[in-house]
Amino acid sequence: MMTPLRVALLGLGNVGAGVAKLLLEQPDRLALRAGRPIELRHVIVRDLKKPRPVPLPPGLASDDYRRVVSDREVDVAIELIGGVTPTFEIFQELLDSGKDVVTANKALLCERGAALFARARSLGRTIAFEGAVAGGIPIIACINQSMTANQITGIEAILNGTSNFILTEMLARDRPYPQILKEAQRLGYAEANPAMDVDGTDAAQKLGLLVQLAFGTKVPLTSFTREGIDTLELADLKYAAELGYTVKLLAVAKLVDGQLEMHVQPTLVHRDRPLAQCGGAFNMIALDGDAVGKTVLSGAGAGQMPAASAVVADLIDMASGRAALTFPRIDVWNARPPLPVQRPEDVANRYYLRFNVQDRPHVFADIADILGRNGISLASIIQHEAPEDESRESIVPLVVMTHRTTYGRLVAADHELDQLDSLLPPRIRMPVAD
């Protein structure tokens, strides 16, 4: 008999329950893939009185993580506690006690990953984290293993299933953001507090991890533009569709003249592109490699079983020894000189602009003059006819598509546009993915 891989699971929330379900219900299949049995020895929960989402054998559950730390027979700890504090300290204790660690904690890795990786390396331990980005899509393995012959030159990705679901349903059902957000919460796609999903933070953290793997550069969230979908209006999704585009919360990182361009923003994507056709709670990641060209991966980016699938795949890699072989290379890559990050104001795109304007003479001429003096050239314009009502001055939307320009030029134009009393808030601005 092969020596089993002895495992402890810390956290029995949604993903943890899926992991426990796979380990307890599919032992033969997992043992065949891993080359030896996988034995679940501990499950650490916050509240022992709370009903368990999956039946556990007697004696397995505990509310004291130190049982795992002190158990010398545990080979691998699965950290699904979430958050940064006190998880960082617990993670360190697990490494110090001789455990390898599997995690899906993107926030922790984004903020403290360098310290944890260094500590694991010094102790001869391994960290695996496929579940931290894009749920069941094997994007970490793709970058870390399958595409190692390439220099990745670009990443375009839909990395947040909650935002993608909301944007898809707003347009499909002709309903505004607040209504679809409530529906996403009812269906379990959005948390009770959805802030990190809808303000772009979740996607930005995931992009940061991918950039560190693909380009060997750690980029703080404060160093690139991060915008969410929580201020978008249904009207803009409709105007984008009229122009032949779909709005997606797009995470972008690409090499431009030796610098790294990064941003997470609602972005117009042409309807013919695969990214535009990724709907619902799905994720999609398009990678450009200098040898392989474009590679696109898509699948369920969130949810109990897709995320559990990624975590257990890491566990199988631990059992078979693959994780121990690939983990040290991550640190070798990150030893490269970091790439400079392009200043947000220097990032160049085509842009979608929407103005709410008073329907009176010379308004468009004033806007076009300001944009032109700031080096912003106009490619197309949409202005629907205003209703005839001589009793009051009408307010009409004016939609402009620009030629390629920089974010800095748009910001400079904003200062002058603010002086026009013919413009009413809000003014909407979104990049266009070429």
C-alpha positions in Angstrom: 0.0 0.0 0.0 1.2 3.5 -0.9 1.5 5.9 2.0 -1.5 8.2 2.0 -1.3 11.9 1.6 -2.8 13.2 4.9 -4.7 16.4 4.6 -6.3 19.0 6.8 -9.0 21.4 5.6 -9.2 24.8 7.2 -12.6 26.4 6.4 -15.8 24.7 5.5 -17.6 27.5 3.7 -19.0 27.2 0.1 -15.7 26.1 -1.5 -14.5 24.1 1.5 -17.7 22.1 1.5 -17.1 21.3 -2.2 -13.6 20.2 -1.4 -14.8 18.0 1.4 -17.4 16.5 -0.8 -14.9 15.5 -3.5 -12.4 14.1 -0.9 -15.1 12.0 0.9 -17.2 10.9 -2.1 -14.5 10.2 -4.7 -11.5 8.6 -2.8 -10.8 5.9 -5.4 -10.8 8.3 -8.4 -8.6 10.8 -6.6 -6.2 8.1 -5.4 -5.8 6.8 -9.0 -5.0 10.3 -10.2 -2.7 11.1 -7.3 -0.9 7.8 -7.3 -1.7 7.2 -3.6 -4.7 7.6 -1.3 -5.7 11.1 0.0 -6.8 10.9 3.7 -8.8 13.8 5.2 -7.7 14.0 8.9 -9.0 17.3 10.1 -11.7 19.9 9.2 -11.4 23.2 11.0 -14.6 25.3 11.3 -15.5 28.5 13.0 -18.7 27.3 14.7 -19.1 23.6 15.7 -22.8 24.1 16.4 -23.5 25.4 12.9 -25.2 22.8 10.6 -22.5 21.3 8.3 -23.1 21.7 4.5 -21.6 18.2 3.9 -21.8 15.2 6.3 -18.5 14.6 8.0 -17.2 11.4 9.7 -17.3 11.6 13.6 -14.4 13.4 15.2 -13.2 15.1 12.0 -14.4 18.6 12.8 -12.8 21.0 15.2 -12.7 24.8 15.9 -9.0 24.8 16.8 -6.6 25.2 13.9 -3.7 24.3 16.3 -4.8 20.7 16.1 -3.5 20.8 12.5 -0.3 22.7 13.4 0.5 20.1 16.1 -0.4 17.0 14.1 3.0 16.0 12.6 1.3 13.4 10.4 -0.5 16.1 8.3 1.3 16.6 5.0 -0.8 19.3 3.4 -3.1 22.0 4.8 -5.9 23.4 2.6 -6.4 27.1 3.6 -9.9 28.2 2.7 -10.4 30.6 5.6 -10.1 33.7 3.5 -9.0 37.3 4.3 -5.6 38.5 5.3 -5.7 38.8 9.1 -5.3 36.5 11.0 -5.0 34.1 8.0 -1.4 35.3 7.2 -0.2 34.3 10.7 -2.0 30.9 10.5 -0.5 30.3 7.1 3.0 30.9 8.5 2.4 28.5 11.4 1.3 25.8 9.0 4.5 26.2 6.9 6.6 26.3 10.1 5.1 23.1 11.3 6.2 21.3 8.1 3.0 21.4 6.1 2.7 22.2 2.4 -0.3 24.5 1.8 -3.0 24.7 -0.9 -4.9 28.0 -1.0 -7.5 29.8 -3.0 -7.0 33.1 -1.1 -6.3 35.7 -3.8 -6.4 38.6 -1.3 -3.8 37.1 0.9 -1.5 36.2 -2.0 -1.9 39.6 -3.6 -1.0 41.4 -0.3 1.4 39.1 1.4 2.3 36.4 -1.2 5.9 37.4 -1.5 6.6 36.9 2.2 4.8 33.5 2.2 6.6 32.3 -0.9 10.0 33.3 0.6 9.2 31.5 3.9 8.0 28.4 2.1 11.1 28.3 0.0 13.4 28.7 3.0 11.6 25.8 4.7 11.6 23.5 1.7 7.8 23.7 1.6 5.4 24.2 -1.4 2.4 26.5 -1.9 -0.2 25.8 -4.6 -2.9 28.3 -5.6 -4.8 27.3 -8.7 -8.1 28.1 -7.1 -7.1 31.7 -6.4 -7.8 32.9 -10.0 -10.7 32.1 -12.3 -12.2 29.2 -10.4 -12.1 26.0 -12.4 -10.1 27.4 -15.3 -6.5 26.0 -15.0 -4.9 29.4 -15.7 -2.1 29.1 -13.1 -1.0 25.8 -14.6 -1.3 27.2 -18.1 1.1 30.1 -17.3 3.3 28.2 -14.9 3.7 25.1 -16.9 2.1 24.9 -20.4 3.3 28.2 -21.7 6.8 28.3 -20.2 8.3 28.3 -23.7 6.7 31.7 -24.3 7.2 35.2 -23.2 3.6 36.2 -22.6 3.0 39.6 -24.2 -0.6 40.3 -23.3 -3.5 39.3 -21.0 -7.1 40.3 -21.6 -9.5 38.7 -19.2 -13.0 38.6 -17.7 -12.0 37.6 -14.1 -15.1 38.4 -12.1 -18.2 36.2 -12.6 -20.5 38.4 -10.5 -19.8 41.5 -12.6 -20.1 39.5 -15.8 -23.5 38.1 -14.8 -24.8 41.5 -13.9 -23.7 43.1 -17.2 -25.1 40.2 -19.2 -28.5 40.2 -17.4 -28.9 44.0 -17.4 -28.8 44.1 -21.2 -30.6 40.8 -21.9 -33.5 41.6 -19.5 -33.5 45.4 -20.0 -33.3 46.0 -16.2 -31.1 48.5 -14.3 -28.1 47.6 -12.2 -29.8 47.7 -8.7 -32.4 45.2 -9.8 -30.0 42.7 -11.3 -27.6 43.0 -8.4 -30.5 41.8 -6.1 -31.1 38.9 -8.5 -27.4 38.0 -8.4 -27.5 38.0 -4.6 -30.6 35.8 -4.6 -28.9 33.3 -6.9 -25.7 33.3 -4.9 -23.5 34.9 -7.5 -23.1 38.0 -5.4 -22.3 38.4 -1.7 -24.5 40.3 0.7 -21.7 43.0 0.5 -20.7 42.8 -3.2 -18.3 45.7 -3.1 -15.1 43.9 -4.0 -16.7 42.2 -7.0 -18.5 45.2 -8.4 -15.9 47.9 -7.7 -13.2 46.0 -9.6 -11.0 45.0 -6.6 -11.5 41.3 -7.1 -10.5 41.4 -10.7 -7.6 43.6 -10.0 -6.2 41.3 -7.3 -6.5 38.3 -9.8 -4.8 40.3 -12.5 -2.0 41.2 -10.1 -1.3 37.5 -9.5 -1.4 36.7 -13.2 1.0 39.6 -14.0 3.4 38.4 -11.3 3.5 34.9 -12.9 3.5 36.1 -16.6 5.8 39.1 -16.3 7.7 38.6 -13.1 6.5 42.0 -11.8 4.5 42.7 -8.6 2.2 45.7 -9.2 0.4 47.3 -6.3 -3.3 47.9 -6.8 -2.7 51.6 -6.5 -0.4 51.7 -9.5 -3.0 51.1 -12.2 -6.5 52.2 -13.1 -9.2 50.2 -11.3 -12.9 50.9 -12.0 -16.0 48.8 -11.4 -19.5 48.4 -12.8 -21.4 49.8 -9.9 -21.9 53.2 -11.6 -22.8 51.9 -15.0 -26.2 52.7 -16.5 -28.3 50.5 -18.7 -28.3 53.2 -21.3 -24.6 52.8 -21.9 -24.9 49.1 -22.5 -27.6 49.8 -25.0 -25.6 52.5 -26.8 -22.6 50.1 -26.9 -24.8 47.4 -28.5 -26.0 50.0 -31.0 -22.4 50.6 -32.0 -21.6 46.9 -32.3 -20.0 46.3 -28.9 -20.6 44.6 -25.6 -19.5 46.1 -22.2 -17.3 43.8 -20.1 -15.3 44.4 -16.9 -12.0 43.7 -18.6 -8.7 43.2 -16.9 -5.8 44.0 -19.2 -2.0 43.7 -18.9 0.3 43.9 -22.0 3.8 44.9 -22.9 4.0 48.3 -24.7 7.5 49.6 -25.6 9.1 47.8 -22.7 6.5 48.9 -20.2 3.6 47.1 -18.6 0.2 48.6 -19.4 -2.4 47.5 -16.8 -6.0 48.5 -16.1 -9.3 47.0 -14.9 -12.3 48.9 -16.3 -15.7 48.5 -17.9 -14.6 48.2 -21.6 -16.4 48.1 -24.9 -15.5 44.8 -26.7 -16.6 44.2 -30.3 -19.4 41.7 -30.4 -17.5 39.4 -32.8 -14.7 38.8 -30.3 -14.8 35.7 -28.0 -14.5 37.9 -24.9 -17.8 39.7 -25.9 -19.6 36.4 -26.2 -18.6 35.2 -22.7 -21.8 35.7 -20.8 -23.3 35.0 -17.4 -21.1 34.1 -14.5 -18.4 32.7 -16.7 -14.8 33.9 -16.9 -12.5 34.0 -20.0 -8.8 34.7 -20.3 -7.0 35.4 -23.5 -3.2 35.1 -23.4 -0.8 36.2 -26.1 2.5 34.3 -26.3 5.4 35.2 -28.6 5.6 31.6 -29.8 2.1 30.2 -29.5 0.1 33.3 -30.4 -3.3 33.7 -28.8 -4.7 31.1 -26.4 -8.2 31.5 -24.9 -9.4 29.7 -21.8 -13.0 29.9 -20.6 -15.1 28.3 -18.0 -16.9 28.7 -14.7 -14.9 31.3 -12.8 -16.7 30.9 -9.5 -19.0 28.6 -7.6 -18.6 25.8 -5.2 -17.6 22.9 -7.4 -15.5 24.7 -10.0 -13.4 26.3 -7.3 -13.2 23.0 -5.4 -12.1 21.3 -8.6 -9.1 23.7 -8.8 -8.2 23.1 -5.1 -8.3 19.3 -5.3 -6.3 19.4 -8.6 -3.6 21.3 -6.6 -3.9 18.6 -3.9 -3.3 15.9 -6.5 -0.3 17.8 -7.8 1.0 17.8 -4.2 0.5 14.1 -3.9 2.2 13.2 -7.2 5.1 15.5 -6.6 4.4 17.9 -9.5 3.7 20.9 -7.3 7.1 20.5 -5.6 8.8 20.6 -9.0 7.0 23.7 -10.4 6.8 25.9 -7.2 10.4 26.9 -7.0 10.3 28.2 -10.6 7.8 30.9 -9.6 10.5 32.5 -7.4 13.1 32.2 -10.2 10.8 34.1 -12.6 10.1 36.8 -10.0 13.9 37.3 -9.6 13.9 39.0 -13.0 14.2 42.8 -13.0 10.7 44.1 -12.7 9.1 45.8 -15.7 8.2 49.5 -15.3 4.5 50.1 -15.1 3.1 52.6 -17.6 1.5 55.6 -16.0 -2.3 55.6 -16.2 -2.3 58.9 -18.0 -0.1 57.5 -20.7 -2.3 54.5 -21.5 -3.7 54.9 -25.0 -7.1 53.6 -26.2 -10.0 54.5 -28.3 -12.8 55.7 -26.0 -16.6 55.7 -25.6 -17.8 59.0 -24.2 -21.4 59.9 -23.2 -22.5 63.5 -22.3 -25.8 64.7 -21.1 -26.3 68.0 -22.9 -28.9 70.7 -23.2 -30.5 70.6 -26.6 -29.5 74.1 -27.8 -27.2 75.5 -30.5 -23.4 75.2 -30.4 -23.3 72.6 -27.6 -21.7 70.0 -29.7 -19.4 72.5 -31.3 -18.2 73.6 -27.9 -17.5 69.9 -26.9 -15.8 69.1 -30.2 -13.6 72.2 -29.8 -12.5 71.3 -26.3 -11.7 67.7 -27.3 -9.9 68.8 -30.4 -7.7 71.3 -28.6 -6.7 68.5 -26.3 -5.7 66.2 -29.2 -8.8 64.0 -29.1 -10.1 63.1 -32.5 -13.7 62.0 -33.0 -14.6 58.8 -35.0 -18.4 58.7 -34.7 -21.3 60.4 -33.0 -24.8 59.2 -31.8 -27.4 61.8 -30.9 -31.0 60.7 -30.9 -33.7 63.2 -31.7 -35.0 65.1 -28.7 -38.7 65.3 -28.1 -40.4 68.5 -29.3 -41.4 70.4 -26.2 -41.1 74.1 -26.5 -42.2 74.6 -22.8 -38.8 73.5 -21.5 -35.2 72.9 -22.7 -34.6 69.2 -23.4 -31.7 67.2 -22.0 -30.4 64.6 -24.5 -27.5 62.1 -24.5 -24.6 62.6 -26.8 -22.4 59.6 -27.5 -19.0 60.0 -29.0 -16.4 57.3 -30.1 -12.9 58.7 -30.3 -9.9 57.7 -32.3 -6.9 56.5 -30.3 -5.9 58.9 -27.5 -4.4 58.9 -24.0 -6.2 58.9 -20.7 -4.2 62.0 -19.7 -5.6 64.0 -22.7 -9.2 63.0 -21.6 -8.4 64.2 -18.0 -7.1 67.5 -19.3 -10.2 67.9 -21.4 -12.3 67.3 -18.4 -11.1 70.4 -16.7 -12.4 72.5 -19.6 -15.6 70.5 -20.0 -16.4 71.2 -16.4 -16.8 74.9 -17.3 -19.6 74.3 -19.8 -23.0 75.0 -18.2 -24.6 73.0 -21.1 -23.3 69.7 -19.7 -25.1 67.9 -16.9 -23.7 64.9 -14.9 -22.8 62.2 -15.2 -20.2 62.1 -17.9 -19.4 58.5 -18.8 -16.0 57.3 -20.2 -15.0 53.7 -21.1 -12.1 52.4 -23.1 -12.6 50.4 -26.3 -10.7 47.1 -26.7 -9.1 47.0 -30.1 
